[in-house]
């Protein structure tokens, strides 16, 4: 019995010891795990928005601008600058960061145009009746005939020609009779009469050979033969045999096709690359694979409102006559872009060009060989001069390097001493040419810019609430735009309903109400028509005329849209014009208006609008992101 009791006690002690060991071990591991894990509360004392890093709150919640969940902002020591980020070698490899140097490079813009072959108007000639008469015979009796210079065209009866020939013969006889007269005055008068008779017939269309033949034969004819003044193709025949004509009546129209025009259409966006005198190559449907060349001789100063294109005329040699007027052509112009917006052309650098005939290019100044006009310098036509040719190559940056927000361009530059450190920098870009942007300012030659992985760097800076493409560094507030034009109170009073209806459109879009948006646009148009523009004069009147045309177009577009997103797209140009109106004239309203900006509007292009008060009511997103944006300026409603 005692042994049994002892055994039970020993087993109980062993079980208690084992259970205690289990509790002790488990507690140790738990305490270790808690001590090792980072405390969310300790590391997330500040909460921010990934889309609006300027938002910082001490507790989690929703972003007051876009409604997204706030994320914890890590606390700690950061020795980087406000626009800098340091990445380890592994992090750079994981983010696939790639860099390229900023360099000077000749970039060529390829401008494509289409058009047709046309007559060269300078080579168009009209054969007219230089004297009244009857067309007894027409030698060229249909259009399309090719004639050479001097070919006979018309045999015409003319009593006036007969009388003039008789005068010529009498004057010729008088000169012969007076040849032996001792008085020089009489001989000279007879010779002058003869010359006058000859000039009269010459001015009526007779050639010098025809006049000489009349004098030699001594017989006058009652008919005259009209010859072709130039060689070419007859494109119009305006008379028939037996027809009576008066002086100046057109009979034929002839065009010389040894040189033709290519009339090309260039888009508005390509005008910056076009210059007088540039070489153009093109192909025709009739001769596939064969390239023709010419030079730009004229760029139309007026843009077509319907096609948004400009006519570009090219002079094209056509000695073999293969290019026919009316042919469809596809043209290419290669424009080498230089710094400062000029064009690089090695063949024209430092040259002198005829302002009427671009094919006339000389090394020295002087008159044009064709028209006699003074030659002009090529740099006066937009080309780089010979002195600047070596330094005109622009500084370029790869097109994938800048992050564009609509208001600014941001690039990330690698630190040459620390390859893992990247600095954001705002740059000013020129035009895009192929895979590059021409750089105006912000970078130096040789600096390494991030071309792949830059958005990841920017996103990391946004999460850290540092300046980035979406949240730039604080910049000095721009001075309020002064009202430029003084307007009478009566005009300002008429502006008040215009702004009232505009603000109604803004509120309707912010409330996602398409019907109210269209109704407000209609009321806006009616208020615009009621404004008496004669109340403002001078420069103010011209400014109002330009703005009112834009108002009318934008309001009409908004009122006609059946989709609210399309209406929002049309609201942007209306807002731009209304902001200009408020800045230049005032609003006529007692309360000031706020100018607001959303960098994410219109596919991250950014857009402005006017509203009352400082609380954002975004018309470009409506309820989905109603509070996205910020007030950038305030405009007083009345002139001071």
C-alpha positions in Angstrom: 0.0 0.0 0.0 2.8 2.4 0.9 4.6 1.6 -2.3 1.5 2.3 -4.3 1.1 5.7 -2.6 4.8 6.6 -3.2 4.5 5.7 -6.9 1.4 8.0 -7.3 3.3 10.9 -5.6 6.3 10.5 -7.9 4.1 10.5 -11.0 2.3 13.6 -9.8 5.6 15.4 -9.2 6.9 14.5 -12.7 3.6 15.6 -14.3 3.7 18.9 -12.5 7.4 19.4 -13.4 6.7 18.7 -17.1 3.6 21.0 -17.2 5.7 23.7 -15.6 8.4 23.3 -18.1 5.9 23.6 -20.9 4.4 26.8 -19.4 7.9 28.2 -18.9 9.1 27.4 -22.4 5.9 28.7 -24.1 6.1 32.0 -22.2 9.7 32.5 -23.1 9.0 32.2 -26.8 5.9 34.5 -26.7 7.8 37.2 -24.8 10.7 36.9 -27.3 8.3 37.2 -30.3 6.7 40.3 -28.8 10.0 41.9 -28.1 11.2 41.2 -31.6 8.1 42.4 -33.6 8.0 46.1 -34.5 5.3 48.0 -32.7 2.7 49.3 -35.2 1.7 52.1 -32.8 5.4 53.0 -32.2 6.3 53.1 -35.9 3.1 54.6 -37.2 2.7 57.8 -35.2 1.8 59.7 -38.4 -0.7 58.6 -41.0 -0.7 59.9 -44.6 -2.4 59.4 -48.0 -0.5 57.7 -50.8 -2.2 60.0 -53.4 -2.0 63.2 -51.3 1.2 63.0 -49.1 0.6 66.5 -47.7 -2.2 64.9 -45.6 -0.7 64.0 -42.1 -2.9 62.8 -39.2 -2.0 61.2 -35.9 -4.5 58.4 -36.2 -5.7 56.1 -39.1 -8.7 57.0 -41.1 -9.8 58.2 -44.6 -8.1 60.9 -46.7 -10.2 64.0 -46.5 -9.4 64.8 -50.2 -10.0 61.5 -52.0 -11.4 59.2 -49.3 -8.7 56.5 -49.6 -7.4 54.7 -46.5 -4.5 56.4 -44.8 -1.2 54.5 -44.6 1.4 54.6 -41.8 4.3 57.0 -42.3 7.4 55.4 -40.9 9.2 57.4 -38.3 13.0 57.5 -38.1 16.1 59.5 -39.1 16.5 60.4 -42.8 19.7 62.1 -43.8 18.5 62.6 -47.3 17.4 66.0 -48.6 13.7 66.8 -49.2 13.8 65.6 -52.8 16.3 62.7 -52.3 16.0 59.0 -51.9 18.7 56.4 -51.2 18.3 52.9 -52.4 20.6 49.9 -51.7 22.1 48.0 -54.6 19.6 45.2 -54.0 16.7 47.7 -54.0 18.0 49.3 -57.3 18.2 45.9 -58.9 14.7 44.9 -57.7 13.3 48.2 -59.0 15.2 47.8 -62.3 16.6 51.3 -62.1 18.2 52.4 -65.4 20.0 55.7 -66.1 21.2 57.5 -69.2 23.4 60.6 -69.5 22.0 64.0 -70.6 23.9 64.8 -73.9 24.0 67.1 -76.8 22.6 65.4 -79.9 21.2 66.4 -83.2 17.6 65.3 -83.3 15.5 65.2 -86.5 11.8 65.6 -86.6 10.0 63.8 -89.4 7.1 65.8 -90.7 4.7 63.8 -92.9 2.3 65.6 -95.3 -0.1 64.7 -98.1 -1.3 66.8 -101.0 -1.6 67.1 -104.7 0.4 68.3 -107.7 -0.8 71.7 -109.1 0.1 74.2 -111.8 2.9 76.7 -111.1 0.9 79.9 -111.2 4.0 81.9 -112.3 4.1 79.8 -115.5 0.5 80.3 -116.5 -0.1 82.5 -119.6 -3.3 83.7 -121.2 -3.5 84.5 -125.0 -5.8 87.4 -125.5 -6.9 89.4 -128.5 -4.7 92.5 -128.5 -6.9 94.1 -131.1 -10.6 93.6 -132.1 -11.5 91.3 -135.0 -12.9 88.0 -136.2 -11.4 84.6 -135.6 -11.3 83.1 -139.0 -9.3 80.1 -138.0 -8.2 78.4 -134.8 -5.2 76.1 -135.2 -5.4 74.7 -131.7 -9.0 73.5 -131.5 -9.0 71.4 -128.2 -7.5 71.6 -124.8 -4.6 69.4 -123.7 -2.5 70.1 -126.7 1.2 70.7 -126.1 2.5 73.8 -128.0 6.0 75.3 -128.3 6.8 78.9 -127.9 6.1 80.7 -131.3 3.6 78.1 -132.6 0.7 79.7 -134.5 -2.5 79.6 -132.6 -5.1 81.8 -134.3 -5.6 83.4 -137.8 -7.7 86.6 -137.2 -9.2 89.2 -139.5 -8.8 92.8 -138.2 -9.6 96.1 -140.1 -7.5 97.9 -137.5 -4.5 95.8 -138.3 -5.0 96.5 -142.0 -5.0 100.3 -141.3 -1.9 100.0 -139.1 0.0 98.1 -141.8 -0.8 100.8 -144.4 0.6 103.3 -142.0 3.7 101.2 -141.7 4.2 101.0 -145.5 3.7 104.7 -146.0 6.2 105.5 -143.3 8.7 103.1 -144.8 8.3 104.8 -148.3 8.7 108.2 -146.7 12.0 107.2 -145.0 13.4 106.0 -148.3 12.4 109.2 -150.1 13.9 111.3 -147.4 17.2 109.5 -147.3 18.8 112.1 -149.6 17.2 115.1 -148.0 19.9 117.5 -146.7 17.7 118.5 -143.6 18.4 116.1 -140.7 15.2 117.2 -139.0 13.0 115.9 -141.8 14.9 112.6 -142.0 14.6 112.2 -138.3 10.9 112.9 -138.3 10.3 110.3 -141.1 12.3 107.7 -139.1 10.4 108.4 -135.9 7.1 107.9 -137.7 8.3 104.6 -139.0 9.4 103.4 -135.6 6.1 104.5 -134.1 4.3 102.4 -136.8 6.4 99.4 -136.0 5.8 99.8 -132.2 2.0 100.0 -132.8 2.0 96.7 -134.7 4.3 95.1 -132.1 2.0 96.1 -129.3 -0.9 94.6 -131.2 0.8 91.2 -131.2 2.9 91.0 -134.4 6.4 89.7 -134.0 9.4 91.6 -135.3 9.7 89.0 -138.1 6.1 89.6 -139.2 6.6 93.4 -139.2 9.8 93.0 -141.3 8.1 90.7 -143.7 5.3 93.3 -144.3 7.9 96.0 -145.0 9.8 93.7 -147.3 6.7 92.6 -149.3 5.3 96.1 -149.4 1.8 94.6 -149.1 -0.7 95.0 -146.2 -2.8 92.1 -145.0 -6.2 92.2 -143.3 -5.3 89.2 -141.2 -3.0 88.7 -138.3 -1.5 85.4 -136.9 -1.3 85.1 -133.1 1.5 82.9 -131.9 2.1 81.2 -128.5 4.1 83.4 -126.1 5.4 80.4 -124.1 5.6 76.6 -124.5 3.3 74.4 -122.5 -0.1 72.7 -122.4 -3.4 74.4 -123.4 -5.6 74.0 -120.4 -8.5 76.4 -121.5 -9.9 77.2 -124.9 -12.4 80.1 -124.7 -13.2 80.9 -128.4 -14.4 79.2 -131.5 -13.9 79.9 -135.2 -16.0 82.8 -136.6 -16.3 84.5 -133.2 -15.8 88.2 -133.0 -13.6 89.4 -130.2 -12.7 92.7 -128.6 -9.4 93.9 -127.3 -8.5 91.8 -124.2 -10.9 88.9 -124.9 -9.2 85.7 -123.6 -8.7 83.0 -126.3 -6.4 80.4 -124.7 -4.8 79.6 -121.4 -1.4 77.9 -121.5 0.7 76.6 -118.6 4.3 75.5 -118.6 4.6 72.2 -116.8 8.4 72.1 -116.7 8.1 73.1 -113.1 5.0 72.4 -110.9 3.8 72.9 -107.3 3.2 70.3 -104.7 0.4 71.7 -102.6 0.7 69.9 -99.2 -1.3 70.0 -96.0 0.7 70.3 -92.8 -0.9 69.9 -89.3 -1.0 72.8 -86.9 1.3 70.9 -84.5 4.0 70.6 -87.2 4.3 74.3 -88.0 7.2 74.8 -85.6 9.4 72.5 -87.8 8.6 74.1 -91.2 10.8 76.8 -92.8 10.9 78.5 -96.2 13.6 76.9 -98.3 13.6 73.4 -96.7 14.0 70.4 -99.0 11.0 68.1 -99.2 10.9 64.6 -100.7 7.7 62.9 -101.9 6.3 59.9 -103.7 3.4 59.6 -106.2 0.9 56.9 -106.6 1.8 56.8 -110.3 5.5 56.1 -109.7 5.7 53.9 -106.5 9.2 53.7 -105.1 10.5 56.7 -107.0 11.3 59.8 -104.9 10.9 63.4 -106.2 12.4 66.4 -104.5 11.5 70.1 -104.2 11.9 73.1 -101.8 9.3 74.9 -99.7 8.5 78.1 -101.4 5.5 79.3 -99.4 3.7 78.6 -96.0 0.2 79.8 -95.9 -0.2 82.4 -93.2 -3.9 81.4 -92.6 -4.9 78.1 -90.9 -7.9 76.2 -92.2 -10.6 76.2 -89.5 -12.2 73.0 -90.7 -9.1 70.8 -91.1 -6.7 72.6 -88.7 -4.0 72.4 -91.4 -1.9 74.9 -93.3 -1.0 74.8 -97.0 2.6 74.3 -97.7 3.7 74.9 -101.3 6.8 73.2 -102.7 8.5 74.0 -106.0 9.3 70.8 -107.9 11.3 70.5 -111.2 9.3 68.6 -113.8 11.4 68.7 -117.0 10.2 65.3 -118.2 6.6 66.2 -117.6 5.8 63.0 -115.6 4.2 64.9 -112.7 0.6 65.8 -113.7 -1.6 68.4 -112.0 -4.0 66.6 -109.7 -1.7 63.7 -108.8 -1.9 62.6 -105.1 1.5 62.6 -103.3 2.8 61.7 -99.9 5.7 63.9 -98.7 8.3 63.8 -95.9 10.3 66.7 -94.5 13.2 66.1 -92.1 13.7 69.0 -89.8 16.9 69.0 -87.6 16.0 70.9 -84.4 18.5 73.3 -82.9 18.6 75.0 -79.5 16.4 78.0 -79.4 13.8 76.7 -81.8 15.8 77.2 -85.0 16.4 74.6 -87.6 19.8 73.1 -88.6 20.5 72.8 -92.3 24.1 72.4 -93.3 23.3 73.3 -96.9 21.8 76.7 -95.9 23.9 77.7 -93.0 25.4 81.2 -93.7 23.8 81.3 -97.2 21.7 83.9 -98.9 18.3 82.9 -100.3 15.9 84.5 -102.7 12.6 85.4 -100.9 10.6 84.5 -104.0 12.6 81.6 -105.5 14.0 79.2 -102.8 16.1 77.4 -105.4 18.3 80.4 -105.7 20.9 80.0 -103.0 24.2 82.0 -103.0 27.2 82.4 -100.8 27.1 86.2 -101.0 24.4 88.9 -101.0 23.0 90.2 -104.3 19.9 90.1 -106.5 17.9 87.1 -107.4 18.8 85.7 -110.8 15.1 85.2 -111.7 13.1 88.1 -110.1 15.9 90.6 -109.2 14.8 90.9 -105.6 17.6 91.2 -103.0 18.7 87.9 -101.4 18.1 87.5 -97.6 20.2 85.7 -94.9 19.1 82.2 -94.1 19.1 82.9 -90.4 16.4 85.5 -91.0 14.2 82.7 -92.2 14.7 80.6 -89.1 17.9 78.7 -89.8 21.0 78.5 -87.7 23.8 80.8 -88.8 27.2 79.5 -89.8 28.8 81.1 -86.8 26.4 79.2 -84.4 26.3 76.0 -86.3 28.8 74.1 -84.1 27.1 75.1 -80.9 23.5 74.8 -82.1 23.1 71.1 -81.3 20.5 71.0 -78.5 20.8 69.4 -75.1 18.4 66.4 -75.0 17.0 64.0 -72.4 15.4 60.6 -73.2 11.6 60.9 -73.4 11.1 58.2 -70.7 13.0 60.3 -68.1 10.6 63.2 -67.3 7.5 62.5 -65.3 4.8 64.9 -66.7 2.0 66.3 -64.5 0.6 68.9 -66.9 2.1 71.8 -64.9 5.7 70.6 -64.5 8.2 68.0 -65.5 10.2 66.1 -62.9 13.3 64.0 -63.5 15.4 62.0 -61.1 19.2 62.4 -61.2 21.7 59.9 -60.0 24.4 61.2 -57.6 27.8 60.5 -59.3 29.5 60.0 -55.9 26.7 57.8 -54.5 25.0 55.7 -57.2 22.3 54.7 -54.8 21.1 58.3 -54.1 18.6 60.0 -56.5 17.5 63.6 -56.4 14.3 64.9 -57.9 14.6 68.0 -60.1 12.1 70.1 -61.9 13.1 70.8 -65.5 11.8 72.9 -68.4 11.2 70.9 -71.6 11.1 72.0 -75.2 9.4 70.0 -78.0 9.5 66.2 -78.2 11.4 64.9 -81.1 11.3 61.1 -81.6 12.5 59.4 -78.4 13.9 62.7 -76.9 12.8 66.0 -75.4 14.8 69.1 -76.1 15.9 70.4 -72.8 15.6 74.2 -72.0 16.8 74.3 -68.4 17.3 72.2 -65.3 20.0 69.8 -66.3 23.6 69.9 -67.4 25.4 67.8 -70.0 26.6 64.5 -68.7 24.3 64.2 -65.7 22.7 60.8 -65.3 18.9 60.7 -65.3 16.7 57.8 -64.4 14.9 56.5 -67.6 13.4 53.3 -66.1 12.1 52.9 -62.6 11.6 56.7 -62.1 8.0 56.3 -61.2 8.9 53.8 -58.5 11.3 56.4 -57.0 8.6 59.0 -57.2 6.1 56.7 -55.5 8.5 56.1 -52.7 8.9 59.8 -52.1 5.1 60.3 -52.1 4.7 57.7 -49.4 7.4 59.4 -47.4 5.5 62.8 -47.8 8.4 64.3 -49.7 8.2 66.5 -52.7 7.4 64.6 -55.9 5.7 64.9 -59.3 2.3 65.0 -57.6 3.2 67.1 -54.6 6.0 69.6 -55.5 7.9 71.5 -52.9 6.4 74.5 -51.4 6.9 77.4 -53.9 6.5 81.1 -53.2 2.9 82.1 -53.9 2.5 84.0 -57.2 1.5 87.6 -56.9 -2.2 88.1 -57.6 -2.8 89.0 -61.2 -3.8 92.6 -61.5 -6.9 93.5 -63.5 -5.6 94.8 -66.7 -8.7 96.6 -68.1 -11.0 99.1 -66.5 -14.6 98.6 -67.3 -17.7 100.6 -66.3 -19.9 99.4 -63.5 -22.7 98.6 -66.1 -20.4 96.1 -67.8 -19.4 94.5 -64.5 -23.1 94.2 -63.6 -23.6 92.2 -66.8 -20.7 89.9 -66.0 -22.3 88.9 -62.7 -25.0 86.5 -64.2 -22.3 85.1 -66.5 -20.2 84.0 -63.5 -23.3 82.9 -61.6 -24.3 80.5 -64.4 -20.6 79.3 -64.7 -20.6 78.5 -61.0 -23.9 76.6 -61.4 -22.2 74.5 -64.1 -19.3 73.8 -61.7 -21.6 72.7 -58.9 -23.6 70.5 -61.2 -20.5 68.7 -62.4 -19.3 68.3 -58.9 -22.7 66.8 -58.1 -22.5 64.4 -61.1 -25.7 66.1 -62.5 -25.5 66.1 -66.3 -29.0 67.6 -66.8 -28.2 70.5 -64.6 -24.8 70.9 -66.3 -26.4 71.2 -69.7 -29.1 73.5 -68.4 -26.5 75.8 -66.8 -24.6 75.9 -70.1 -27.7 77.0 -71.9 -28.3 79.7 -69.4 -24.7 80.7 -69.7 -25.0 81.2 -73.4 -28.1 83.3 -73.0 -26.3 85.5 -70.4 -23.4 85.9 -72.8 -25.6 87.1 -75.6 -27.2 89.7 -73.3 -23.9 91.4 -72.6 -23.4 94.8 -74.3 -19.8 94.6 -75.6 -19.9 98.3 -76.6 -19.5 99.2 -72.9 -15.8 98.4 -73.1 -13.5 100.1 -75.6 -9.9 100.0 -76.8 -7.7 97.1 -75.7 -10.4 95.9 -73.3 -12.9 95.6 -76.1 -10.5 93.5 -78.1 -9.7 91.3 -75.1 -13.4 90.7 -74.5 -14.0 89.8 -78.1 -11.4 87.1 -78.0 -12.7 85.7 -74.7 -16.3 85.8 -75.6 -15.8 83.7 -78.8 -14.2 81.0 -76.6 -17.0 81.2 -74.1 -19.6 80.7 -76.8 -17.9 77.7 -78.2 -17.2 75.9 -74.9 -20.8 76.5 -73.6 -22.3 75.2 -76.8 -20.1 72.1 -76.6 -21.1 71.4 -72.9 -24.8 71.8 -73.7 -24.6 69.3 -76.5 -22.8 66.5 -74.6 -24.7 63.4 -73.7 -21.9 62.0 -71.5 -20.8 63.8 -68.3 -17.1 62.9 -68.8 -17.3 64.6 -72.2 -18.9 67.7 -70.6 -16.1 67.8 -68.0 -13.5 67.8 -70.8 -15.2 70.8 -72.4 -15.5 72.5 -69.0 -11.7 72.9 -68.8 -11.3 75.4 -71.8 -14.4 77.3 -70.4 -12.7 77.5 -67.0 -9.5 78.7 -68.5 -11.3 81.6 -70.3 -13.4 82.5 -67.2 -10.3 82.7 -65.0 -8.7 85.0 -67.6 -11.9 87.1 -67.6 -12.0 87.4 -63.8 -8.3 88.4 -63.7 -8.6 91.0 -66.5 -12.0 92.5 -65.7 -13.4 91.2 -62.4 -16.5 89.2 -61.9 -19.0 91.8 -60.8 -19.8 89.7 -57.7 -19.7 90.9 -54.2 -17.8 87.8 -52.9 -14.3 86.8 -54.2 -13.9 83.6 -56.2 -11.3 81.0 -55.6 -9.0 79.5 -58.3 -8.7 75.7 -57.6 -6.4 73.2 -59.2 -6.4 69.4 -59.4 -3.3 67.7 -60.7 -5.1 64.4 -61.4 -7.9 65.9 -63.5 -8.3 64.9 -67.2 -6.0 61.8 -67.0 -3.3 63.5 -64.8 -3.0 66.5 -67.2 -4.2 68.8 -64.4 -7.0 71.4 -64.7 -8.2 74.6 -63.0 -11.6 75.9 -62.2 -13.4 78.7 -60.3 -15.5 78.2 -57.2 -16.9 80.0 -54.2 -15.1 79.4 -50.9 -12.1 77.3 -49.9 -13.7 73.9 -49.6 -12.8 71.9 -52.7 -15.7 70.8 -54.9 -14.0 69.1 -57.8 -16.0 69.3 -61.1 -13.7 66.9 -62.9 -14.3 63.9 -60.6 -17.5 64.6 -58.8 -18.4 62.3 -55.9 -15.6 59.8 -56.7 -12.9 62.4 -55.6 -14.9 65.4 -54.6 -12.2 67.0 -52.4 -9.2 66.3 -54.6 -7.4 69.6 -55.3 -6.3 72.8 -53.7 -7.1 76.5 -53.9 -4.2 78.3 -55.6 -5.4 81.9 -55.8 -8.2 84.2 -54.9 -9.7 86.9 -57.2 -11.6 89.9 -56.0 -14.9 90.2 -57.7 -14.8 94.0 -58.3 -12.3 96.4 -59.7 -10.6 98.7 -57.2 
